[in-house]
Amino acid sequence: MVYSESDRFQIVAIHFEAELTGGVLGLSDETIDFGYFSLDEIERIDLIQSHRERIIDSMGEQTKTIVK
């Protein structure tokens, strides 16, 4: 991403599978909300398209790394 001639960023998004073992979801300085959603619910949420693609890719039981 390029914001200006001197501000260039490379976004690296890493998704991984996890198992809930305990604890409580909560907010932080970087979050305003949280929740668990099914793939059907994700289709109806207002998301940036690249985020939606990453989530769907993550849930696809892939055995290889996906680079886009």
PDB file of N, H, CA, C and O in Angstrom:
ATOM      1  N   MET A   1       0.841  -1.170   0.000  1.00  0.00           N
ATOM      2  CA  MET A   1       0.000   0.000   0.000  1.00  0.00           C
ATOM      3  C   MET A   1       0.884   1.231   0.000  1.00  0.00           C
ATOM      4  O   MET A   1       1.925   1.270   0.657  1.00  0.00           O
ATOM      5  N   VAL A   2       0.464   2.212  -0.730  1.00  0.00           N
ATOM      6  H   VAL A   2      -0.381   2.181  -1.263  1.00  0.00           H
ATOM      7  CA  VAL A   2       1.212   3.457  -0.793  1.00  0.00           C
ATOM      8  C   VAL A   2       0.276   4.589  -0.386  1.00  0.00           C
ATOM      9  O   VAL A   2      -0.745   4.829  -1.030  1.00  0.00           O
ATOM     10  N   TYR A   3       0.638   5.279   0.688  1.00  0.00           N
ATOM     11  H   TYR A   3       1.468   5.084   1.211  1.00  0.00           H
ATOM     12  CA  TYR A   3      -0.152   6.418   1.150  1.00  0.00           C
ATOM     13  C   TYR A   3       0.434   7.727   0.636  1.00  0.00           C
ATOM     14  O   TYR A   3      -0.300   8.675   0.358  1.00  0.00           O
ATOM     15  N   SER A   4       1.729   7.774   0.515  1.00  0.00           N
ATOM     16  H   SER A   4       2.325   7.004   0.742  1.00  0.00           H
ATOM     17  CA  SER A   4       2.427   8.924  -0.056  1.00  0.00           C
ATOM     18  C   SER A   4       3.787   8.412  -0.524  1.00  0.00           C
ATOM     19  O   SER A   4       4.121   7.242  -0.335  1.00  0.00           O
ATOM     20  N   GLU A   5       4.556   9.293  -1.129  1.00  0.00           N
ATOM     21  H   GLU A   5       4.284  10.243  -1.282  1.00  0.00           H
ATOM     22  CA  GLU A   5       5.860   8.872  -1.643  1.00  0.00           C
ATOM     23  C   GLU A   5       6.745   8.257  -0.552  1.00  0.00           C
ATOM     24  O   GLU A   5       7.536   7.357  -0.834  1.00  0.00           O
ATOM     25  N   SER A   6       6.617   8.733   0.682  1.00  0.00           N
ATOM     26  H   SER A   6       5.974   9.464   0.911  1.00  0.00           H
ATOM     27  CA  SER A   6       7.467   8.224   1.757  1.00  0.00           C
ATOM     28  C   SER A   6       6.769   7.207   2.656  1.00  0.00           C
ATOM     29  O   SER A   6       7.421   6.581   3.491  1.00  0.00           O
ATOM     30  N   ASP A   7       5.469   7.031   2.504  1.00  0.00           N
ATOM     31  H   ASP A   7       4.939   7.539   1.825  1.00  0.00           H
ATOM     32  CA  ASP A   7       4.717   6.099   3.353  1.00  0.00           C
ATOM     33  C   ASP A   7       4.233   4.907   2.529  1.00  0.00           C
ATOM     34  O   ASP A   7       3.177   4.952   1.899  1.00  0.00           O
ATOM     35  N   ARG A   8       5.022   3.858   2.550  1.00  0.00           N
ATOM     36  H   ARG A   8       5.880   3.821   3.061  1.00  0.00           H
ATOM     37  CA  ARG A   8       4.688   2.629   1.831  1.00  0.00           C
ATOM     38  C   ARG A   8       4.661   1.485   2.832  1.00  0.00           C
ATOM     39  O   ARG A   8       5.543   1.373   3.684  1.00  0.00           O
ATOM     40  N   PHE A   9       3.643   0.635   2.726  1.00  0.00           N
ATOM     41  H   PHE A   9       2.927   0.725   2.034  1.00  0.00           H
ATOM     42  CA  PHE A   9       3.473  -0.446   3.675  1.00  0.00           C
ATOM     43  C   PHE A   9       3.202  -1.755   2.958  1.00  0.00           C
ATOM     44  O   PHE A   9       2.541  -1.773   1.920  1.00  0.00           O
ATOM     45  N   GLN A  10       3.698  -2.826   3.494  1.00  0.00           N
ATOM     46  H   GLN A  10       4.235  -2.812   4.338  1.00  0.00           H
ATOM     47  CA  GLN A  10       3.384  -4.174   3.013  1.00  0.00           C
ATOM     48  C   GLN A  10       2.558  -4.839   4.096  1.00  0.00           C
ATOM     49  O   GLN A  10       3.020  -4.992   5.227  1.00  0.00           O
ATOM     50  N   ILE A  11       1.343  -5.236   3.761  1.00  0.00           N
ATOM     51  H   ILE A  11       0.967  -5.112   2.843  1.00  0.00           H
ATOM     52  CA  ILE A  11       0.476  -5.893   4.731  1.00  0.00           C
ATOM     53  C   ILE A  11       0.739  -7.387   4.697  1.00  0.00           C
ATOM     54  O   ILE A  11       0.732  -8.006   3.633  1.00  0.00           O
ATOM     55  N   VAL A  12       0.969  -7.956   5.858  1.00  0.00           N
ATOM     56  H   VAL A  12       0.975  -7.454   6.723  1.00  0.00           H
ATOM     57  CA  VAL A  12       1.129  -9.397   5.996  1.00  0.00           C
ATOM     58  C   VAL A  12       0.043  -9.863   6.956  1.00  0.00           C
ATOM     59  O   VAL A  12       0.028  -9.465   8.121  1.00  0.00           O
ATOM     60  N   ALA A  13      -0.860 -10.703   6.475  1.00  0.00           N
ATOM     61  H   ALA A  13      -0.848 -11.026   5.529  1.00  0.00           H
ATOM     62  CA  ALA A  13      -1.946 -11.217   7.309  1.00  0.00           C
ATOM     63  C   ALA A  13      -1.738 -12.705   7.499  1.00  0.00           C
ATOM     64  O   ALA A  13      -1.609 -13.451   6.529  1.00  0.00           O
ATOM     65  N   ILE A  14      -1.705 -13.130   8.738  1.00  0.00           N
ATOM     66  H   ILE A  14      -1.809 -12.523   9.526  1.00  0.00           H
ATOM     67  CA  ILE A  14      -1.500 -14.536   9.049  1.00  0.00           C
ATOM     68  C   ILE A  14      -2.734 -15.043   9.783  1.00  0.00           C
ATOM     69  O   ILE A  14      -3.149 -14.479  10.795  1.00  0.00           O
ATOM     70  N   HIS A  15      -3.303 -16.100   9.263  1.00  0.00           N
ATOM     71  H   HIS A  15      -2.966 -16.558   8.440  1.00  0.00           H
ATOM     72  CA  HIS A  15      -4.464 -16.728   9.899  1.00  0.00           C
ATOM     73  C   HIS A  15      -4.053 -18.121  10.333  1.00  0.00           C
ATOM     74  O   HIS A  15      -3.263 -18.777   9.655  1.00  0.00           O
ATOM     75  N   PHE A  16      -4.578 -18.572  11.447  1.00  0.00           N
ATOM     76  H   PHE A  16      -5.220 -18.039  11.998  1.00  0.00           H
ATOM     77  CA  PHE A  16      -4.263 -19.907  11.909  1.00  0.00           C
ATOM     78  C   PHE A  16      -5.462 -20.481  12.641  1.00  0.00           C
ATOM     79  O   PHE A  16      -6.315 -19.752  13.146  1.00  0.00           O
ATOM     80  N   GLU A  17      -5.505 -21.777  12.686  1.00  0.00           N
ATOM     81  H   GLU A  17      -4.812 -22.370  12.275  1.00  0.00           H
ATOM     82  CA  GLU A  17      -6.588 -22.473  13.380  1.00  0.00           C
ATOM     83  C   GLU A  17      -6.230 -22.590  14.857  1.00  0.00           C
ATOM     84  O   GLU A  17      -5.086 -22.872  15.214  1.00  0.00           O
ATOM     85  N   ALA A  18      -7.218 -22.369  15.698  1.00  0.00           N
ATOM     86  H   ALA A  18      -8.147 -22.140  15.408  1.00  0.00           H
ATOM     87  CA  ALA A  18      -6.994 -22.453  17.144  1.00  0.00           C
ATOM     88  C   ALA A  18      -8.169 -23.166  17.787  1.00  0.00           C
ATOM     89  O   ALA A  18      -9.258 -23.247  17.218  1.00  0.00           O
ATOM     90  N   GLU A  19      -7.933 -23.670  18.957  1.00  0.00           N
ATOM     91  H   GLU A  19      -7.048 -23.604  19.419  1.00  0.00           H
ATOM     92  CA  GLU A  19      -8.993 -24.326  19.724  1.00  0.00           C
ATOM     93  C   GLU A  19      -9.227 -23.518  20.995  1.00  0.00           C
ATOM     94  O   GLU A  19      -8.286 -23.212  21.728  1.00  0.00           O
ATOM     95  N   LEU A  20     -10.468 -23.181  21.246  1.00  0.00           N
ATOM     96  H   LEU A  20     -11.232 -23.429  20.651  1.00  0.00           H
ATOM     97  CA  LEU A  20     -10.822 -22.446  22.452  1.00  0.00           C
ATOM     98  C   LEU A  20     -10.681 -23.368  23.653  1.00  0.00           C
ATOM     99  O   LEU A  20     -11.318 -24.420  23.714  1.00  0.00           O
ATOM    100  N   THR A  21      -9.844 -22.973  24.608  1.00  0.00           N
ATOM    101  H   THR A  21      -9.327 -22.119  24.558  1.00  0.00           H
ATOM    102  CA  THR A  21      -9.622 -23.815  25.794  1.00  0.00           C
ATOM    103  C   THR A  21     -10.062 -23.137  27.081  1.00  0.00           C
ATOM    104  O   THR A  21     -10.093 -23.773  28.135  1.00  0.00           O
ATOM    105  N   GLY A  22     -10.401 -21.862  27.011  1.00  0.00           N
ATOM    106  H   GLY A  22     -10.376 -21.345  26.156  1.00  0.00           H
ATOM    107  CA  GLY A  22     -10.854 -21.156  28.202  1.00  0.00           C
ATOM    108  C   GLY A  22     -10.636 -19.671  28.071  1.00  0.00           C
ATOM    109  O   GLY A  22     -10.209 -19.181  27.025  1.00  0.00           O
ATOM    110  N   GLY A  23     -10.928 -18.971  29.119  1.00  0.00           N
ATOM    111  H   GLY A  23     -11.275 -19.370  29.968  1.00  0.00           H
ATOM    112  CA  GLY A  23     -10.749 -17.536  29.115  1.00  0.00           C
ATOM    113  C   GLY A  23     -11.999 -16.815  28.647  1.00  0.00           C
ATOM    114  O   GLY A  23     -13.041 -17.426  28.410  1.00  0.00           O
ATOM    115  N   VAL A  24     -11.873 -15.513  28.522  1.00  0.00           N
ATOM    116  H   VAL A  24     -11.027 -15.017  28.715  1.00  0.00           H
ATOM    117  CA  VAL A  24     -13.000 -14.673  28.142  1.00  0.00           C
ATOM    118  C   VAL A  24     -12.538 -13.697  27.067  1.00  0.00           C
ATOM    119  O   VAL A  24     -11.509 -13.039  27.220  1.00  0.00           O
ATOM    120  N   LEU A  25     -13.303 -13.604  25.974  1.00  0.00           N
ATOM    121  H   LEU A  25     -14.139 -14.139  25.849  1.00  0.00           H
ATOM    122  CA  LEU A  25     -13.006 -12.600  24.959  1.00  0.00           C
ATOM    123  C   LEU A  25     -13.199 -11.230  25.574  1.00  0.00           C
ATOM    124  O   LEU A  25     -14.081 -11.039  26.411  1.00  0.00           O
ATOM    125  N   GLY A  26     -12.377 -10.272  25.160  1.00  0.00           N
ATOM    126  H   GLY A  26     -11.661 -10.428  24.480  1.00  0.00           H
ATOM    127  CA  GLY A  26     -12.517  -8.930  25.691  1.00  0.00           C
ATOM    128  C   GLY A  26     -11.992  -7.897  24.719  1.00  0.00           C
ATOM    129  O   GLY A  26     -11.339  -8.228  23.730  1.00  0.00           O
ATOM    130  N   LEU A  27     -12.280  -6.665  25.007  1.00  0.00           N
ATOM    131  H   LEU A  27     -12.811  -6.397  25.811  1.00  0.00           H
ATOM    132  CA  LEU A  27     -11.828  -5.552  24.185  1.00  0.00           C
ATOM    133  C   LEU A  27     -10.429  -5.122  24.602  1.00  0.00           C
ATOM    134  O   LEU A  27      -9.988  -5.381  25.722  1.00  0.00           O
ATOM    135  N   SER A  28      -9.748  -4.468  23.686  1.00  0.00           N
ATOM    136  H   SER A  28     -10.106  -4.258  22.776  1.00  0.00           H
ATOM    137  CA  SER A  28      -8.427  -3.915  23.967  1.00  0.00           C
ATOM    138  C   SER A  28      -8.340  -2.555  23.283  1.00  0.00           C
ATOM    139  O   SER A  28      -9.330  -2.060  22.743  1.00  0.00           O
ATOM    140  N   ASP A  29      -7.165  -1.961  23.307  1.00  0.00           N
ATOM    141  H   ASP A  29      -6.361  -2.364  23.745  1.00  0.00           H
ATOM    142  CA  ASP A  29      -6.962  -0.684  22.610  1.00  0.00           C
ATOM    143  C   ASP A  29      -7.097  -0.837  21.099  1.00  0.00           C
ATOM    144  O   ASP A  29      -7.256   0.160  20.395  1.00  0.00           O
ATOM    145  N   GLU A  30      -7.036  -2.065  20.586  1.00  0.00           N
ATOM    146  H   GLU A  30      -6.906  -2.875  21.158  1.00  0.00           H
ATOM    147  CA  GLU A  30      -7.087  -2.304  19.151  1.00  0.00           C
ATOM    148  C   GLU A  30      -8.419  -2.862  18.675  1.00  0.00           C
ATOM    149  O   GLU A  30      -8.579  -3.122  17.483  1.00  0.00           O
ATOM    150  N   THR A  31      -9.371  -3.052  19.565  1.00  0.00           N
ATOM    151  H   THR A  31      -9.241  -2.841  20.534  1.00  0.00           H
ATOM    152  CA  THR A  31     -10.665  -3.629  19.178  1.00  0.00           C
ATOM    153  C   THR A  31     -11.813  -2.784  19.702  1.00  0.00           C
ATOM    154  O   THR A  31     -11.708  -2.141  20.747  1.00  0.00           O
ATOM    155  N   ILE A  32     -12.921  -2.798  18.949  1.00  0.00           N
ATOM    156  H   ILE A  32     -13.006  -3.321  18.100  1.00  0.00           H
ATOM    157  CA  ILE A  32     -14.128  -2.108  19.401  1.00  0.00           C
ATOM    158  C   ILE A  32     -15.284  -3.082  19.597  1.00  0.00           C
ATOM    159  O   ILE A  32     -16.305  -2.737  20.191  1.00  0.00           O
ATOM    160  N   ASP A  33     -15.111  -4.319  19.085  1.00  0.00           N
ATOM    161  H   ASP A  33     -14.281  -4.599  18.603  1.00  0.00           H
ATOM    162  CA  ASP A  33     -16.149  -5.338  19.226  1.00  0.00           C
ATOM    163  C   ASP A  33     -15.524  -6.694  18.933  1.00  0.00           C
ATOM    164  O   ASP A  33     -14.423  -6.768  18.387  1.00  0.00           O
ATOM    165  N   PHE A  34     -16.214  -7.754  19.288  1.00  0.00           N
ATOM    166  H   PHE A  34     -17.109  -7.695  19.731  1.00  0.00           H
ATOM    167  CA  PHE A  34     -15.718  -9.099  19.027  1.00  0.00           C
ATOM    168  C   PHE A  34     -16.896 -10.051  18.934  1.00  0.00           C
ATOM    169  O   PHE A  34     -18.013  -9.721  19.334  1.00  0.00           O
ATOM    170  N   GLY A  35     -16.631 -11.243  18.398  1.00  0.00           N
ATOM    171  H   GLY A  35     -15.724 -11.510  18.073  1.00  0.00           H
ATOM    172  CA  GLY A  35     -17.681 -12.240  18.327  1.00  0.00           C
ATOM    173  C   GLY A  35     -17.225 -13.448  17.529  1.00  0.00           C
ATOM    174  O   GLY A  35     -16.151 -13.460  16.928  1.00  0.00           O
ATOM    175  N   TYR A  36     -18.062 -14.446  17.544  1.00  0.00           N
ATOM    176  H   TYR A  36     -18.935 -14.437  18.032  1.00  0.00           H
ATOM    177  CA  TYR A  36     -17.842 -15.664  16.751  1.00  0.00           C
ATOM    178  C   TYR A  36     -18.931 -15.701  15.686  1.00  0.00           C
ATOM    179  O   TYR A  36     -20.099 -15.448  15.981  1.00  0.00           O
ATOM    180  N   PHE A  37     -18.549 -16.017  14.443  1.00  0.00           N
ATOM    181  H   PHE A  37     -17.600 -16.223  14.204  1.00  0.00           H
ATOM    182  CA  PHE A  37     -19.487 -15.976  13.341  1.00  0.00           C
ATOM    183  C   PHE A  37     -19.338 -17.202  12.450  1.00  0.00           C
ATOM    184  O   PHE A  37     -18.231 -17.694  12.233  1.00  0.00           O
ATOM    185  N   SER A  38     -20.449 -17.680  11.945  1.00  0.00           N
ATOM    186  H   SER A  38     -21.348 -17.279  12.122  1.00  0.00           H
ATOM    187  CA  SER A  38     -20.419 -18.769  10.967  1.00  0.00           C
ATOM    188  C   SER A  38     -20.048 -18.167   9.602  1.00  0.00           C
ATOM    189  O   SER A  38     -20.097 -16.951   9.419  1.00  0.00           O
ATOM    190  N   LEU A  39     -19.678 -19.027   8.653  1.00  0.00           N
ATOM    191  H   LEU A  39     -19.638 -20.015   8.801  1.00  0.00           H
ATOM    192  CA  LEU A  39     -19.374 -18.533   7.309  1.00  0.00           C
ATOM    193  C   LEU A  39     -20.586 -17.857   6.686  1.00  0.00           C
ATOM    194  O   LEU A  39     -20.431 -16.871   5.966  1.00  0.00           O
ATOM    195  N   ASP A  40     -21.782 -18.360   6.942  1.00  0.00           N
ATOM    196  H   ASP A  40     -21.908 -19.162   7.527  1.00  0.00           H
ATOM    197  CA  ASP A  40     -22.996 -17.726   6.422  1.00  0.00           C
ATOM    198  C   ASP A  40     -23.156 -16.320   6.995  1.00  0.00           C
ATOM    199  O   ASP A  40     -23.519 -15.393   6.270  1.00  0.00           O
ATOM    200  N   GLU A  41     -22.892 -16.160   8.274  1.00  0.00           N
ATOM    201  H   GLU A  41     -22.598 -16.914   8.862  1.00  0.00           H
ATOM    202  CA  GLU A  41     -22.996 -14.836   8.895  1.00  0.00           C
ATOM    203  C   GLU A  41     -21.937 -13.882   8.349  1.00  0.00           C
ATOM    204  O   GLU A  41     -22.205 -12.694   8.171  1.00  0.00           O
ATOM    205  N   ILE A  42     -20.752 -14.389   8.086  1.00  0.00           N
ATOM    206  H   ILE A  42     -20.535 -15.354   8.231  1.00  0.00           H
ATOM    207  CA  ILE A  42     -19.670 -13.559   7.550  1.00  0.00           C
ATOM    208  C   ILE A  42     -20.055 -12.985   6.191  1.00  0.00           C
ATOM    209  O   ILE A  42     -19.686 -11.855   5.869  1.00  0.00           O
ATOM    210  N   GLU A  43     -20.782 -13.741   5.405  1.00  0.00           N
ATOM    211  H   GLU A  43     -21.081 -14.659   5.667  1.00  0.00           H
ATOM    212  CA  GLU A  43     -21.220 -13.253   4.088  1.00  0.00           C
ATOM    213  C   GLU A  43     -22.099 -12.011   4.214  1.00  0.00           C
ATOM    214  O   GLU A  43     -22.151 -11.202   3.288  1.00  0.00           O
ATOM    215  N   ARG A  44     -22.788 -11.846   5.337  1.00  0.00           N
ATOM    216  H   ARG A  44     -22.746 -12.503   6.090  1.00  0.00           H
ATOM    217  CA  ARG A  44     -23.713 -10.715   5.526  1.00  0.00           C
ATOM    218  C   ARG A  44     -23.101  -9.560   6.308  1.00  0.00           C
ATOM    219  O   ARG A  44     -23.742  -8.522   6.470  1.00  0.00           O
ATOM    220  N   ILE A  45     -21.874  -9.720   6.794  1.00  0.00           N
ATOM    221  H   ILE A  45     -21.353 -10.564   6.662  1.00  0.00           H
ATOM    222  CA  ILE A  45     -21.209  -8.668   7.559  1.00  0.00           C
ATOM    223  C   ILE A  45     -20.508  -7.715   6.594  1.00  0.00           C
ATOM    224  O   ILE A  45     -19.937  -8.144   5.592  1.00  0.00           O
ATOM    225  N   ASP A  46     -20.556  -6.423   6.905  1.00  0.00           N
ATOM    226  H   ASP A  46     -21.020  -6.074   7.719  1.00  0.00           H
ATOM    227  CA  ASP A  46     -19.889  -5.410   6.092  1.00  0.00           C
ATOM    228  C   ASP A  46     -18.386  -5.478   6.349  1.00  0.00           C
ATOM    229  O   ASP A  46     -17.894  -4.944   7.342  1.00  0.00           O
ATOM    230  N   LEU A  47     -17.665  -6.136   5.449  1.00  0.00           N
ATOM    231  H   LEU A  47     -18.065  -6.570   4.641  1.00  0.00           H
ATOM    232  CA  LEU A  47     -16.212  -6.310   5.575  1.00  0.00           C
ATOM    233  C   LEU A  47     -15.515  -5.813   4.325  1.00  0.00           C
ATOM    234  O   LEU A  47     -16.104  -5.782   3.245  1.00  0.00           O
ATOM    235  N   ILE A  48     -14.273  -5.429   4.474  1.00  0.00           N
ATOM    236  H   ILE A  48     -13.795  -5.455   5.352  1.00  0.00           H
ATOM    237  CA  ILE A  48     -13.436  -5.170   3.308  1.00  0.00           C
ATOM    238  C   ILE A  48     -13.292  -6.510   2.579  1.00  0.00           C
ATOM    239  O   ILE A  48     -13.066  -7.537   3.219  1.00  0.00           O
ATOM    240  N   GLN A  49     -13.420  -6.509   1.258  1.00  0.00           N
ATOM    241  H   GLN A  49     -13.603  -5.675   0.739  1.00  0.00           H
ATOM    242  CA  GLN A  49     -13.427  -7.758   0.497  1.00  0.00           C
ATOM    243  C   GLN A  49     -12.196  -8.618   0.754  1.00  0.00           C
ATOM    244  O   GLN A  49     -12.309  -9.842   0.825  1.00  0.00           O
ATOM    245  N   SER A  50     -11.027  -8.008   0.896  1.00  0.00           N
ATOM    246  H   SER A  50     -10.935  -7.014   0.838  1.00  0.00           H
ATOM    247  CA  SER A  50      -9.821  -8.818   1.122  1.00  0.00           C
ATOM    248  C   SER A  50      -9.882  -9.539   2.473  1.00  0.00           C
ATOM    249  O   SER A  50      -9.346 -10.639   2.610  1.00  0.00           O
ATOM    250  N   HIS A  51     -10.529  -8.929   3.470  1.00  0.00           N
ATOM    251  H   HIS A  51     -10.964  -8.036   3.359  1.00  0.00           H
ATOM    252  CA  HIS A  51     -10.693  -9.605   4.762  1.00  0.00           C
ATOM    253  C   HIS A  51     -11.607 -10.810   4.615  1.00  0.00           C
ATOM    254  O   HIS A  51     -11.331 -11.879   5.158  1.00  0.00           O
ATOM    255  N   ARG A  52     -12.692 -10.632   3.882  1.00  0.00           N
ATOM    256  H   ARG A  52     -12.917  -9.763   3.441  1.00  0.00           H
ATOM    257  CA  ARG A  52     -13.634 -11.730   3.650  1.00  0.00           C
ATOM    258  C   ARG A  52     -12.916 -12.890   2.941  1.00  0.00           C
ATOM    259  O   ARG A  52     -13.092 -14.049   3.319  1.00  0.00           O
ATOM    260  N   GLU A  53     -12.120 -12.585   1.930  1.00  0.00           N
ATOM    261  H   GLU A  53     -11.977 -11.644   1.624  1.00  0.00           H
ATOM    262  CA  GLU A  53     -11.378 -13.620   1.192  1.00  0.00           C
ATOM    263  C   GLU A  53     -10.419 -14.361   2.113  1.00  0.00           C
ATOM    264  O   GLU A  53     -10.310 -15.585   2.031  1.00  0.00           O
ATOM    265  N   ARG A  54      -9.719 -13.639   2.992  1.00  0.00           N
ATOM    266  H   ARG A  54      -9.807 -12.646   3.059  1.00  0.00           H
ATOM    267  CA  ARG A  54      -8.781 -14.286   3.914  1.00  0.00           C
ATOM    268  C   ARG A  54      -9.507 -15.234   4.864  1.00  0.00           C
ATOM    269  O   ARG A  54      -9.024 -16.331   5.145  1.00  0.00           O
ATOM    270  N   ILE A  55     -10.662 -14.809   5.353  1.00  0.00           N
ATOM    271  H   ILE A  55     -11.054 -13.918   5.125  1.00  0.00           H
ATOM    272  CA  ILE A  55     -11.426 -15.655   6.272  1.00  0.00           C
ATOM    273  C   ILE A  55     -11.888 -16.910   5.548  1.00  0.00           C
ATOM    274  O   ILE A  55     -11.744 -18.013   6.076  1.00  0.00           O
ATOM    275  N   ILE A  56     -12.432 -16.763   4.364  1.00  0.00           N
ATOM    276  H   ILE A  56     -12.549 -15.867   3.936  1.00  0.00           H
ATOM    277  CA  ILE A  56     -12.908 -17.919   3.598  1.00  0.00           C
ATOM    278  C   ILE A  56     -11.743 -18.845   3.261  1.00  0.00           C
ATOM    279  O   ILE A  56     -11.870 -20.065   3.362  1.00  0.00           O
ATOM    280  N   ASP A  57     -10.611 -18.270   2.860  1.00  0.00           N
ATOM    281  H   ASP A  57     -10.508 -17.279   2.777  1.00  0.00           H
ATOM    282  CA  ASP A  57      -9.416 -19.092   2.592  1.00  0.00           C
ATOM    283  C   ASP A  57      -9.000 -19.856   3.842  1.00  0.00           C
ATOM    284  O   ASP A  57      -8.645 -21.032   3.760  1.00  0.00           O
ATOM    285  N   SER A  58      -9.040 -19.201   4.995  1.00  0.00           N
ATOM    286  H   SER A  58      -9.328 -18.246   5.061  1.00  0.00           H
ATOM    287  CA  SER A  58      -8.634 -19.837   6.248  1.00  0.00           C
ATOM    288  C   SER A  58      -9.539 -20.992   6.634  1.00  0.00           C
ATOM    289  O   SER A  58      -9.087 -21.979   7.214  1.00  0.00           O
ATOM    290  N   MET A  59     -10.810 -20.866   6.311  1.00  0.00           N
ATOM    291  H   MET A  59     -11.176 -20.064   5.840  1.00  0.00           H
ATOM    292  CA  MET A  59     -11.783 -21.885   6.693  1.00  0.00           C
ATOM    293  C   MET A  59     -11.874 -23.029   5.688  1.00  0.00           C
ATOM    294  O   MET A  59     -12.641 -23.970   5.890  1.00  0.00           O
ATOM    295  N   GLY A  60     -11.105 -22.957   4.618  1.00  0.00           N
ATOM    296  H   GLY A  60     -10.481 -22.193   4.454  1.00  0.00           H
ATOM    297  CA  GLY A  60     -11.203 -23.932   3.542  1.00  0.00           C
ATOM    298  C   GLY A  60     -10.398 -25.203   3.737  1.00  0.00           C
ATOM    299  O   GLY A  60     -10.246 -25.977   2.792  1.00  0.00           O
ATOM    300  N   GLU A  61      -9.877 -25.443   4.937  1.00  0.00           N
ATOM    301  H   GLU A  61     -10.001 -24.814   5.705  1.00  0.00           H
ATOM    302  CA  GLU A  61      -9.096 -26.641   5.225  1.00  0.00           C
ATOM    303  C   GLU A  61      -7.956 -26.825   4.207  1.00  0.00           C
ATOM    304  O   GLU A  61      -7.712 -27.931   3.726  1.00  0.00           O
ATOM    305  N   GLN A  62      -7.277 -25.738   3.898  1.00  0.00           N
ATOM    306  H   GLN A  62      -7.475 -24.840   4.290  1.00  0.00           H
ATOM    307  CA  GLN A  62      -6.164 -25.771   2.967  1.00  0.00           C
ATOM    308  C   GLN A  62      -4.979 -26.516   3.587  1.00  0.00           C
ATOM    309  O   GLN A  62      -4.770 -26.454   4.799  1.00  0.00           O
ATOM    310  N   THR A  63      -4.223 -27.203   2.775  1.00  0.00           N
ATOM    311  H   THR A  63      -4.392 -27.253   1.790  1.00  0.00           H
ATOM    312  CA  THR A  63      -3.021 -27.875   3.266  1.00  0.00           C
ATOM    313  C   THR A  63      -1.756 -27.176   2.790  1.00  0.00           C
ATOM    314  O   THR A  63      -0.646 -27.569   3.149  1.00  0.00           O
ATOM    315  N   LYS A  64      -1.929 -26.136   1.979  1.00  0.00           N
ATOM    316  H   LYS A  64      -2.831 -25.816   1.687  1.00  0.00           H
ATOM    317  CA  LYS A  64      -0.787 -25.390   1.456  1.00  0.00           C
ATOM    318  C   LYS A  64      -0.932 -23.907   1.790  1.00  0.00           C
ATOM    319  O   LYS A  64      -2.035 -23.418   2.032  1.00  0.00           O
ATOM    320  N   THR A  65       0.178 -23.213   1.799  1.00  0.00           N
ATOM    321  H   THR A  65       1.074 -23.610   1.603  1.00  0.00           H
ATOM    322  CA  THR A  65       0.179 -21.780   2.041  1.00  0.00           C
ATOM    323  C   THR A  65      -0.501 -21.059   0.889  1.00  0.00           C
ATOM    324  O   THR A  65      -0.309 -21.411  -0.275  1.00  0.00           O
ATOM    325  N   ILE A  66      -1.292 -20.056   1.217  1.00  0.00           N
ATOM    326  H   ILE A  66      -1.448 -19.770   2.162  1.00  0.00           H
ATOM    327  CA  ILE A  66      -1.966 -19.230   0.196  1.00  0.00           C
ATOM    328  C   ILE A  66      -1.274 -17.878   0.181  1.00  0.00           C
ATOM    329  O   ILE A  66      -1.196 -17.202   1.207  1.00  0.00           O
ATOM    330  N   VAL A  67      -0.773 -17.485  -0.976  1.00  0.00           N
ATOM    331  H   VAL A  67      -0.835 -18.033  -1.810  1.00  0.00           H
ATOM    332  CA  VAL A  67      -0.135 -16.188  -1.135  1.00  0.00           C
ATOM    333  C   VAL A  67      -0.884 -15.450  -2.221  1.00  0.00           C
ATOM    334  O   VAL A  67      -1.022 -15.943  -3.340  1.00  0.00           O
ATOM    335  N   LYS A  68      -1.368 -14.263  -1.886  1.00  0.00           N
ATOM    336  H   LYS A  68      -1.255 -13.863  -0.976  1.00  0.00           H
ATOM    337  CA  LYS A  68      -2.104 -13.442  -2.872  1.00  0.00           C
ATOM    338  C   LYS A  68      -1.488 -12.077  -2.956  1.00  0.00           C
ATOM    339  O   LYS A  68      -1.955 -11.235  -3.723  1.00  0.00           O
TER     340      LYS A  68
END
